[in-house]
Amino acid sequence: MFRFFSRSACEVGIDLGSANTLIYRSGQGIVLTEPSVVALARDGGELVMAGEEACQLLGRCPANLVLSRPLREGVITDFDSAAIMLKHFVRQAIGPSASVARMVIGIPSGVTEVQRRAVLETAAQAGARSVLLIEEPLAAAIGAGLPVNSPVGSMIVDIGGGSTEVAVLCAQGCVVSQSVPVAGDVMNEVIAQYLRKTYDLIVGEHIAEQLKLELASAIDSEQDGTFEVCGQDLLSGLPRTLVVHEAEVRECIREPIKTIVQAVRRTLEHTPAQLIADIYRRGIVLCGGGALLRGLDELIASETRICVHIAESPLASLALGTGQILEHPRQWNRALSVQAVAV
C-alpha cells in the first residue's frame, strides 16, 4: 500500500475539520492549526486570506469578498474553496518550494464514495503525489494513545465542529462506528437561535461560540455564571447588550448533547459482548473540541455506567494519529484498508 519516497520528501498528515484544519509534518509534529475558513475575491475567485485572518471576517465580510467554510458536518461541501484552502495551508506548513510526497487525511466513518472522492481530489489539488485515507475515529484513537494495535476493545468519541464520530476499535480497525452531524457548530446555532427567539437579539457566530465556551455545561450546576453579549436588536436594528445566564445556555444545548449521548449508547448496543467487557475495563475516551465541554464526561459515564476519560491532547488527537501513521507506516498498514461497519 505504501510507496516509499526518499527521506528528503515531505510527508504530512491532515485533520481537515469543519471548524479547524491541523497539519502534522513528519519529523516535526503539528506545524499548523487554523480555522477552516477562506475568503476569495468575488471577481475572479483568487485567494485573499485564509484561516484565522479569514475567520475574523465571519459576520463582517465586505461586498468584494466571498467567505466560505468549505466543510460542513465533517464533509466537503464546497470543493473549489476546499482545494484552494488546503493548498494554501499546505504551502504555509511546508514552505513554497517543498513538495508533498505523501498525505494522510482523516475522513468520517460511513462517508459516501462521492465524499471520499472529493477528499482525494482536494488533496491532489493541494499537490499531494500519494494520498491515503483513514477513518477519523481510528486516527483519533491512535493519536490519543489507545491500544488499537492489540486484540482488545477500545472506544473513542470524537466531538468536532461539524460531526461526532463514535467508534469501537480492535486490532487496527473499527468494529462498530457511527457518525452524527451534531457537534460544536450545532451548539453555536441553537444558542444563536435561542437569543433571537427569546430576546429578539441577533448575534454572530463568534459571539454564540464565545457564549458556549464561557457558559456551556452538560450537567446541572449550583453555580449560575453570566456573560454579557452585544448584538443587534431584531426590531430596531440598533445595538443592544444582554446578560446571559449559564442555565440558559445549558438548556439550549440539551438536545445536541442528548443526540451525542444517544449515539454513544447505540454504538454500545451494537458492540459484541467481549468488546463491551474490554471497554468496561478500559473506559471510553473523549477527544475533539467537544470533549472540553464541562461535565460531558460525567454525563456519558452516568448514562453508560462506564468510566470516561478525556484524551491528553483532545484538540490534536486526530492530527497526531495521522502523524503516527506517517512516522511508522508499516505498523499501521492495515488501518488504511479496513472498512468500518456503519450503525
N, C-alpha and C positions, 0 to 999 in steps of 0.2 A: 504493500500500500504506500509506503513512504519511498520517495525518491530522494537520495542523499546528495546534497549540494556541498560545495566547498565551504570550509569554515568561515570564509570571508562573506558568504551570502547572508543577507539579513532575513531573519525569521521573526514573525510577530503573531501574537495571539490577541484576538479581538473579542471584547464583550460589547456587542452592538445592541445597546439597550434603548428602550423608548425614551427614557429620561436622560441617561448618560452613556457615553462611549468611553471605554477604557482600553488602552493598548499596552500589551506586555511585549517587550523586546527581549529576545533570547540573550541571556548573559547579563542583562541589565535590570530586569524586573519591570514593574509598571512605570512607563515613561510618559503617559498621557491620560488625563481624566478630564473630560469636557462634556458639557450638556449636548445632547443630540439635537441641536438646532442650527439651522443655516439660513443666512439672508442672501438673496440673489437679486441682481438688478432686474427691475420689471421689464426693461427693454434690453433684450439680448440674453438674459439669464446668467450672466457672469457672476462668479462668487464675489461677494463683497465682504462678508465676515461669517465666522462660524464659531460654535462653541459658546463659551461664557459671554463673549462680546455680543454675539447674536441673541443670546438668551436675555440679555438686558433690554432688548427691543420688544419682548413679548408684551403686547398691550400698548406699545409706543411706536409701532412701525410706521415710518413715513411712506408717502404715496409712491415714491420712486423705487421702493424695495418690496420684495415678496418674501415673507418669513415662512419657513417651513420646519415642521417637526416630521421628518420622513418616516418615522416608525410609530405605529400605534398598536397597542395591545401586543407588543412584542414582535410584530412582523412589519416588513417594509410595505408602506402604502404609497410612497412617492419615490419611484425608482430613480429618476433623474437626480433629484435632490440628494437622495441617499448616496448615490455614486460620487457626486461632487463632494459631499461632506466627508465621506470615508477617505477619498483620495487626499483631501486637504489634511485630515488628521494623520494619515499615514506619513505624508511628507513632513508634517510637523514633528512627528515622533522619531523618524529615522534620518531626516535631512534630505535636501533636494537632490543629491547625487546618488544616494544609495538605492538599490533595487530590492524588491521583496521576492525571495526565492520560495518561501512557504508561508501560508497564512492559515491559522486555525481559528475558526469562528464558531461561537455557540449559537444554537438555534433552539427555539421552543420545542418541547416534545409534541408530537402529533401534528406538525406543520404539513401543509399540502405540498404536492410536488411543485406547483407553481410558486409557492412561497419559498421553497428550498432553492429553486432555480433563480429566483430574484436575488437571494443572498449570494449565490455563486457568481452571478453576472456582476453584481455590485463589487464583489471582491476583485473580479477580473478587471473591471474598470479602474479600480484603485491601484492596479499594477501588479497583482499577485500572479506568479507563474504557476504555483500549485496551491490549491485551496482544499482544506479538509474541514468537514463539519462535525461537530459533536453536540449532542443534546445538552441543553443548558443545565438541567439538574445534575447530570453526571459530571460536567466540568466544574460546577459549583461545589459538588461533594469532594472532588479531587482537591480543589483549592482550599476547602475547609479542613482537609486532613483526614477525611473519613476513610476507613479501610476498604475501599471499593474493589481493590485487587483480590481481597480474600473471599472465601466462600461463606461469608456471614452477611446477614441483612443489615442495611443502614437506611435511614430515612432522612431526606433533605426537603426543606420547604424554602424556596427561593422567591421572596416577595419583592419584585422590582417596581418599576414605574408603570409599565403597561400591562403586565400579567403576573400571575402567581403560578410557579411551577412546583408541583408536589411529586415526589418520586420515591419508590422503594428500590434500592440498588443492591446488587450482589454480583461478584465476580466480573467486574468491569461492564456491567450492563444494567439497564432499567428493567426491572421485572414488572412493575406496575407504575404508571405515571398518569398525571392529569395536569392540564393547563387550563386555567380560568382567566378570562380577560378582566380581572378585578385586582387592583393593586393601588399604588400610591396616586396615580393620576385620577382614578375614580374617586378616591377620598377627597382630593382637591376639588373636583367637580361638585360633589354633594355638599361640601362646605360652602362653596360659592352660591349654589342654588338655594341653600337654606337662608343665607343672608339676603338674597334677592326676594325670596318669597315671604320671609318673616318680617324683615325690616325695610323692604324697598331700597336696599343698598346694593349697588353693583360694585364688585371688587374684581381685580385682575387675578390672573393665575398665580403670580408671585405672592400676593397677599394671602390668597387661600392656602398656599403651601406653607407660608410662614405661620399661619394660624395652626395648621396641622402639626408643624414641628414644635411649636411652643406649648400647645394645649392638648393635643390628641392623646388619648389613652384607651386601652381596650377593656379595662375593668373599672368598676366604680371606685371612687376615692372620696375620703372625707374632705380632702382639700379641694378648693374650687378656685383655681387661679384665673386671672383675667388677662386680656391683651387688647390694647386699643388699636383699631384699624381705621384707615381713611379710605373712603370710596366715593362713588357718585350717587347722589340721591336720584332714585328712579323717576320721581315726579317732577322735581325742579331742575334736574341736570347739574346741580351745584355740588361742590364737595361737602362731605359730612363725615364726622367721626362717630365711632361706635365702640363701646366696651363689650367684648365678647367673653363669655364665661366658659370655663373648661367643661362643665356639664353639658353645655350646648353642643360643643364640638364632639364630645364623646357620643352624644345621641345621634349626631349627623352621620358618623361613620359606623354606626352599629350594624347596618345592613351589609356594607362591604366586608366588615370583619366577620360577620356571620357566614358570608359566602366562602371566605378563606377557610374558616374552621370546618365548614361542611365538606370542602374539597379534601381536607386532611382526613376527615372521618371516612369519606367514600373510598379514598385510596387505601386506607387500612382495611376496610371491609372486603376489598378485592385482593388482599395480600395473603399468600399461603401461610398456614398456621406456623410452620417452622420459622419463617421470616418474622412473623409477629413476635415470636418469643425472643428472637435476636434483638428486634427493635425495642422491646420492653426492657431488656437488659442494658442496651446501649443508649437509648433515648433518641429523641428527634432533634435535628439540628436546623436552626433557622439562619438564613442569610438574606442578602439584599437589603435595600434601604428600609423596607417594612419591618425587618427584624428588630429595628431600633425603636419601634412603636412601644411606648410604655405599657407594660402589663400583658402584651400579646403572648409572650412565652408562658406566663401564668395561666392565661385563659385556655390556650391549647392544651397545656398539661392537665388542667381541670376537666376539659371536655374529653380527653383521650385516656386519662389515667396513666400517662406515660411521661417520664421526665423530659423536659425540653431545655436545650442548650442554645445559646447564640454563638455563631461562629466567631473566631478570634478577630477576623477582618471581614465583617459581613458585607461591606460595600465592594470589596475587591475579590471575593471568593471566586467568582466565575472567571475573571481575568487571570487570577493566579492559577486556576485549573488549566486554562489553555496554555499557560506558561510551562506548567509541569509536563504537558504533552510535548511541547517543543524541546524541553531540556532532556527528556527521557523518551524518545519516540518509540523505541522497540517495546518498552514496558507497557505502553498504552495502546498498542496497535489495535487490539480487539475493540477498544472503546469507540473507535471511529467507524465500525462496520455493523455493530449490533443495533437492531431497532427495538424501540420500546413498545409495549402493548398499551395502547391508549384506553383509559376507562371511559 
